[in-house]
Amino acid sequence: MSFNELLLDEEARAAAEEARIMVRDEIDPEYLRAMDRDEVKFPREIYETYARRNLLGIRFPKRYGGRGLNWVAGVAAMAEIGPLGTACGCAYVMPDIVGEGLIRFGTEEQKMKYLKPMIEGKLVAAEALTEPRGGSDFFGATSKAVDKGDHFLVTGQKRFVVGAEGADFFVVYVRTNFDPQSNPYERISALIVDRSPGVEVDYLYGLLGTRGGGTGKLTFRNVKVPKENLLGPLNGGALVFNRMMVPERITSAAPTIGGMRAGLELAARYTDRRKAFGKKIRKFQLVSSMLARGVTLMDASVGMVYQAALAADRDDPRIRRIASEAKRFVTDSNWEVANLVMQMLGGIGYTNVFPVERAMRDARLCQIWTGTNQIMDMMIQHDYYDEVLKESGMYRKSEMDAENAGAEEEKIYDDDDMWRVIEREMK
Ligand SMILES: Cc1cc2nc3c(=O)[nH]c(=O)nc-3n(C[C@H](O)[C@H](O)[C@H](O)COP(=O)(O)OP(=O)(O)OC[C@H]3O[C@@H](n4cnc5c(N)ncnc54)[C@H](O)[C@@H]3O)c2cc1C
């Protein structure tokens, strides 16, 4: 029995089913090819197709255009979008990411002005965190918004903003607290910035993959942003960032499941037909074991994504660790699966006769964006240490099950311990 059958109620299953059918029947392969040739800068038509089917932001309340479902339903639909690749996948999940900031921190006016039209497909949003000076060191952001009474004056640059080319508005993180003694976590604010004359978008990157997704560089030249466009508290950008990171990570993972499935199905069909040494290559165990490994990685990824979705639905306090683990494991698995699929196809997999090479180019990005997988490891270990070292006493202390568990003099952790033991023994 699949997770979808176990976890999805009727409405959620219907949404995932609609997404599957839309992806199967309504997306023109030539459009995807044109995106990969960089002839399309942003897939607005596809974004509008998602919206026409009421498939954007399905976890948001109906009054803002969603379906009032939950994260579990959301990830099931995202997995169906995955075979379209990372550019179309990103256009699909952006309302989930930006919408998280708006639903949690937005005023009612902001929700009606930005969240609802975004989910209805009338407005496209993008999220601008990364700067030319760095993405991982997010809190070192130098783009700034200076308080001018009734508005902020925004200057600075952001880089690698996916969807920038098509966006009608941006959620931008800027420095608003210029006190050099201030805590770095209290220096930044989130602002909603409309596309306006002072906002310059340059579509200039020659990307390895994810082409046609509108990735651009933003330059803000003294952009006047009204005070009512502040999202969340002044200097409270860290709060907004911490919330938005949950959908960032879950949505980096969920669509890749569909990508893995598409690749593995292609490999299964190919190896069932292709012959070598007089027999189908699937009969060689070295080939079929690649398929077995790939399918196992895919199903383990499904488990990780649904675990994160359930934790998000329950507002579990461990969500940062769990979502980071899902992003880390699933995107690494996706990369391994893309390699296995290419290997199963042999030389033809390395050509553009099959979309395997494109999937591989896309897969590589997933390990870098929305926080690199090294940054995911930083989060995972940090939060896990915190959880374990709290010593809740909830679990059995298996340390004491060792035969010689009482040998305290052998449990040396540092120089002081060692000398304490030596001095005790020399007495
Ligand atoms: C196609 C594409 C689309 C993107 N979309 C968006 C978007 O929509 N919005 C947005 O804001 N950003 C976006 N990004 C940016 C992306 O999130 C960043 O590239 C990423 O976070 C890494 O930042 P960086 O490129 O500045 O690398 P750096 O931060 O310079 O990192 C370089 C290397 O150092 C490692 N590193 C850095 N610090 C540490 C540390 N403390 N411990 C261990 N390793 C470390 C990193 O893991 C990496 O391997 C996109 C990027 C691309 C390529």
The ligand as an SDF file (V2000), in Angstrom:
LIG
                    3D

 53 58  0  0  0  0  0  0  0  0999 V2000
   19.3090   28.3160  -10.4610 C   0  0  0  0  0  0  0  0  0  0  0  0
   19.3320   28.8660   -9.0820 C   0  0  0  0  0  0  0  0  0  0  0  0
   18.1580   29.3340   -8.5220 C   0  0  0  0  0  0  0  0  0  0  0  0
   18.1660   29.9060   -7.2520 C   0  0  0  0  0  0  0  0  0  0  0  0
   17.0080   30.4280   -6.7380 N   0  0  0  0  0  0  0  0  0  0  0  0
   17.0840   31.2650   -5.6620 C   0  0  0  0  0  0  0  0  0  0  0  0
   15.9630   32.0520   -5.2690 C   0  0  0  0  0  0  0  0  0  0  0  0
   14.8820   31.9720   -5.8480 O   0  0  0  0  0  0  0  0  0  0  0  0
   16.1150   32.9320   -4.2490 N   0  0  0  0  0  0  0  0  0  0  0  0
   17.2970   33.0570   -3.5840 C   0  0  0  0  0  0  0  0  0  0  0  0
   17.3810   33.8700   -2.6830 O   0  0  0  0  0  0  0  0  0  0  0  0
   18.3770   32.2780   -3.9050 N   0  0  0  0  0  0  0  0  0  0  0  0
   18.2840   31.4130   -4.9450 C   0  0  0  0  0  0  0  0  0  0  0  0
   19.3930   30.6670   -5.3180 N   0  0  0  0  0  0  0  0  0  0  0  0
   20.6270   30.8180   -4.5830 C   0  0  0  0  0  0  0  0  0  0  0  0
   21.0170   29.5960   -3.7600 C   0  0  0  0  0  0  0  0  0  0  0  0
   20.1150   29.4090   -2.6940 O   0  0  0  0  0  0  0  0  0  0  0  0
   22.4630   29.8230   -3.2950 C   0  0  0  0  0  0  0  0  0  0  0  0
   23.2800   29.6840   -4.4420 O   0  0  0  0  0  0  0  0  0  0  0  0
   22.8870   28.8770   -2.1970 C   0  0  0  0  0  0  0  0  0  0  0  0
   22.2020   29.1330   -1.0040 O   0  0  0  0  0  0  0  0  0  0  0  0
   24.3970   28.9740   -1.9160 C   0  0  0  0  0  0  0  0  0  0  0  0
   24.8180   30.2990   -1.7890 O   0  0  0  0  0  0  0  0  0  0  0  0
   26.0930   30.8000   -2.6420 P   0  0  0  0  0  0  0  0  0  0  0  0
   25.8460   30.4350   -4.0660 O   0  0  0  0  0  0  0  0  0  0  0  0
   26.3140   32.2400   -2.3480 O   0  0  0  0  0  0  0  0  0  0  0  0
   27.2840   29.9330   -2.1400 O   0  0  0  0  0  0  0  0  0  0  0  0
   28.2000   30.2190   -0.8380 P   0  0  0  0  0  0  0  0  0  0  0  0
   27.3430   30.6310    0.2850 O   0  0  0  0  0  0  0  0  0  0  0  0
   29.3090   31.1000   -1.2450 O   0  0  0  0  0  0  0  0  0  0  0  0
   28.7650   28.7570   -0.5650 O   0  0  0  0  0  0  0  0  0  0  0  0
   29.8130   28.1910   -1.3630 C   0  0  0  0  0  0  0  0  0  0  0  0
   30.1880   26.8250   -0.7880 C   0  0  0  0  0  0  0  0  0  0  0  0
   30.6010   26.9780    0.5720 O   0  0  0  0  0  0  0  0  0  0  0  0
   29.8190   26.1270    1.4080 C   0  0  0  0  0  0  0  0  0  0  0  0
   29.6100   26.7880    2.7120 N   0  0  0  0  0  0  0  0  0  0  0  0
   29.3290   28.0960    2.9400 C   0  0  0  0  0  0  0  0  0  0  0  0
   29.1870   28.3100    4.2530 N   0  0  0  0  0  0  0  0  0  0  0  0
   29.3910   27.1110    4.8750 C   0  0  0  0  0  0  0  0  0  0  0  0
   29.3840   26.6690    6.2190 C   0  0  0  0  0  0  0  0  0  0  0  0
   29.1390   27.4960    7.2290 N   0  0  0  0  0  0  0  0  0  0  0  0
   29.6300   25.3610    6.4780 N   0  0  0  0  0  0  0  0  0  0  0  0
   29.8700   24.4950    5.4510 C   0  0  0  0  0  0  0  0  0  0  0  0
   29.8920   24.8520    4.1580 N   0  0  0  0  0  0  0  0  0  0  0  0
   29.6570   26.1400    3.8760 C   0  0  0  0  0  0  0  0  0  0  0  0
   28.5050   25.9140    0.6720 C   0  0  0  0  0  0  0  0  0  0  0  0
   27.8670   24.7290    1.0870 O   0  0  0  0  0  0  0  0  0  0  0  0
   29.0030   25.8340   -0.7550 C   0  0  0  0  0  0  0  0  0  0  0  0
   29.4800   24.5400   -0.9940 O   0  0  0  0  0  0  0  0  0  0  0  0
   19.3720   29.9880   -6.5390 C   0  0  0  0  0  0  0  0  0  0  0  0
   20.5510   29.4810   -7.0920 C   0  0  0  0  0  0  0  0  0  0  0  0
   20.5560   28.9550   -8.3450 C   0  0  0  0  0  0  0  0  0  0  0  0
   21.8480   28.4490   -8.9350 C   0  0  0  0  0  0  0  0  0  0  0  0
  1  2  1  0
  2  3  1  0
  2 52  2  0
  3  4  2  0
  4  5  1  0
  4 50  1  0
  5  6  2  0
  6  7  1  0
  6 13  1  0
  7  8  2  0
  7  9  1  0
  9 10  1  0
 10 11  2  0
 10 12  1  0
 12 13  2  0
 13 14  1  0
 14 15  1  0
 14 50  1  0
 15 16  1  0
 16 17  1  0
 16 18  1  0
 18 19  1  0
 18 20  1  0
 20 21  1  0
 20 22  1  0
 22 23  1  0
 23 24  1  0
 24 25  2  0
 24 26  1  0
 24 27  1  0
 27 28  1  0
 28 29  2  0
 28 30  1  0
 28 31  1  0
 31 32  1  0
 32 33  1  0
 33 34  1  0
 33 48  1  0
 34 35  1  0
 35 36  1  0
 35 46  1  0
 36 37  1  0
 36 45  1  0
 37 38  2  0
 38 39  1  0
 39 40  1  0
 39 45  2  0
 40 41  1  0
 40 42  2  0
 42 43  1  0
 43 44  2  0
 44 45  1  0
 46 47  1  0
 46 48  1  0
 48 49  1  0
 50 51  2  0
 51 52  1  0
 52 53  1  0
M  END
$$$$
